[in-house]
Amino acid sequence: EQPLTAPDLRTRLGLHPRSARDFFDTLVALGALDRDGDKYANTPAADYYLVRGRPAYAGGFLEMNDSRMYALWADLETALRTGLPQNGITDGDDGMYTALYQDPDRLAVFQEAMTGLSMGSAHALAEVFDWAPHRSVVDIGCAEGAVLTHLLDRHPHLRGIGFDLPAVAPGFHRRQEESGLGDRLAFQPGDFFADPLPRADVLVLGHILSGFALPQARTLLDKAYEALAPGGTLIVYESLLDDDRRENVHGLLMSLTMLLETPGGFEYTGEDCRGWLAEAGFSESRVHHLSGPESMVVAVK
Ligand SMILES: C[S@@+](CC[C@H](N)C(=O)[O-])C[C@H]1O[C@@H](n2cnc3c(N)ncnc32)[C@H](O)[C@@H]1O
């Protein structure tokens, strides 16, 4: 809310005197806080992305790490030796969603985490892709719809549909109401393996393919191809690995997260994805950087 001295900040947060100074200065070194004289304040990025209640709040991803993922990573060694997820979810081909969504708290934390995970990409996607020639966009596996609300807000000529499992509807509708986009934005409940995908000029698959084994991921690309008219565009975005698999630390750690969380998921390179897209029938595709560790592949039917 305002710059504060270390003692004031420490008192407000209930921290021990021994820990506070190092904690605040760690946040300065990480770029989340600035220190000016004896006062600490949010950096502009923290102010934009890390203040709960603001439209671009991305802290849900950190909150999911806090409540679930740190503990999961303690079992990395077992996952490395067995190749099996360590989240206790063992049933079903659908990865983990049916089991995860049975618990309303875990559902809410996961959905808010997806908003946080994709906030940077949503902002970049609105700027680096040319939306002018397109009228409609469907986000397949849209979670709360953070990407769509940002895109439609920035590009008033666009209409959007969010497609996801029915359990996600309440979170989507809450965000839709807050967005004030009215009937330019709609939710279509469905199962992307069992149902046909909605049709639109542009289809988006964000952090979807990496959650599944390759045959299922390819099924989704085939279905996206079917749903597009000739000339239609598919955008796939993820923490795409660099083609040499050496540099995108976040992407590689995400791939290990998929090992810990899902029966078959993994992160892939732009070239991997372009190959699958070509086999699905897409005639051209290119890779663009979005934001931080995230990139997209844009493919045209
Ligand atoms: C990893 S999240 C990605 C969310 C969002 N696209 C993003 O990038 O922030 C995957 C999403 O796919 C949805 N999903 C999983 N299985 C699905 C299915 N069979 N049909 C439709 N949606 C599904 C989940 O509910 C979840 O919202």
The ligand as a Tripos MOL2 file, in Angstrom:
@<TRIPOS>MOLECULE
LIG
   27    29     1     0     0
SMALL
NO_CHARGES

@<TRIPOS>ATOM
      1 C1         -2.5470  -26.4110  -17.2580 C.3       1 LIG1
      2 S1         -4.1250  -25.6910  -17.3510 S.3       1 LIG1
      3 C2         -3.8680  -24.3950  -18.5250 C.3       1 LIG1
      4 C3         -4.8700  -23.2900  -18.4140 C.3       1 LIG1
      5 C4         -4.7330  -22.1310  -19.3860 C.3       1 LIG1
      6 N1         -4.8220  -22.5530  -20.7660 N.3       1 LIG1
      7 C5         -3.4320  -21.4080  -19.1600 C.2       1 LIG1
      8 O1         -2.5130  -21.5480  -19.9520 O.co2     1 LIG1
      9 O2         -3.3440  -20.6980  -18.1520 O.co2     1 LIG1
     10 C6         -5.0570  -26.8970  -18.2720 C.3       1 LIG1
     11 C7         -6.5220  -26.5790  -18.3930 C.3       1 LIG1
     12 O3         -7.1160  -27.5790  -19.2250 O.3       1 LIG1
     13 C8         -8.3300  -27.9800  -18.6750 C.3       1 LIG1
     14 N2         -8.6400  -29.3680  -19.0600 N.ar      1 LIG1
     15 C9         -8.0170  -30.4870  -18.6510 C.ar      1 LIG1
     16 N3         -8.5480  -31.5740  -19.2230 N.ar      1 LIG1
     17 C10        -9.5460  -31.1190  -20.0030 C.ar      1 LIG1
     18 C11       -10.4870  -31.7710  -20.8560 C.ar      1 LIG1
     19 N4        -10.4870  -33.1000  -21.0120 N.pl3     1 LIG1
     20 N5        -11.3730  -31.0050  -21.5350 N.ar      1 LIG1
     21 C12       -11.3810  -29.6430  -21.3930 C.ar      1 LIG1
     22 N6        -10.5030  -28.9820  -20.5930 N.ar      1 LIG1
     23 C13        -9.6090  -29.7140  -19.9010 C.ar      1 LIG1
     24 C14        -8.1360  -27.8390  -17.1840 C.3       1 LIG1
     25 O4         -9.3770  -27.7260  -16.4960 O.3       1 LIG1
     26 C15        -7.2690  -26.5930  -17.0780 C.3       1 LIG1
     27 O5         -8.0510  -25.4320  -16.9410 O.3       1 LIG1
@<TRIPOS>BOND
     1     1     2 1
     2     2     3 1
     3     2    10 1
     4     3     4 1
     5     4     5 1
     6     5     6 1
     7     5     7 1
     8     7     8 2
     9     7     9 1
    10    10    11 1
    11    11    12 1
    12    11    26 1
    13    12    13 1
    14    13    14 1
    15    13    24 1
    16    14    15 ar
    17    14    23 ar
    18    15    16 ar
    19    16    17 ar
    20    17    18 ar
    21    17    23 ar
    22    18    19 1
    23    18    20 ar
    24    20    21 ar
    25    21    22 ar
    26    22    23 ar
    27    24    25 1
    28    24    26 1
    29    26    27 1
@<TRIPOS>SUBSTRUCTURE
     1 LIG1         1 GROUP 0 **** ****
